[in-house]
Amino acid sequence: MKLERKHALILLAIAVWNVVTYVRFVKALLDTEGRPTGYYVAHTILIIVNLLIAALLGTWGVRAYKASKVSAAENSKV
């Protein structure tokens, strides 16, 4: 299955959205005081997992974008 440029841009947009929202979540978590340790552990795990998902989606988006450029160049030669 080949992804088109629009799919690549959607993957990149979702990755950026995850990073922006979870960086804000980290700031809010750091400003929170007086919670049990489990609260911080659970939310830290959520942040790490979602940033890893953002990295994966961003990688896929970049690869799909590069592949769509190569495919477009090949199609224009024919």
Secondary structure, DSSP 8 states (H G I E B T S, - for coil): ----HHHHHHHHHHHHHHHHHHHHHHHHHHH--S--HHHHHHHHHHHHHHHHHHHHHHHHHHHHHHHHHHHHHHHHH-
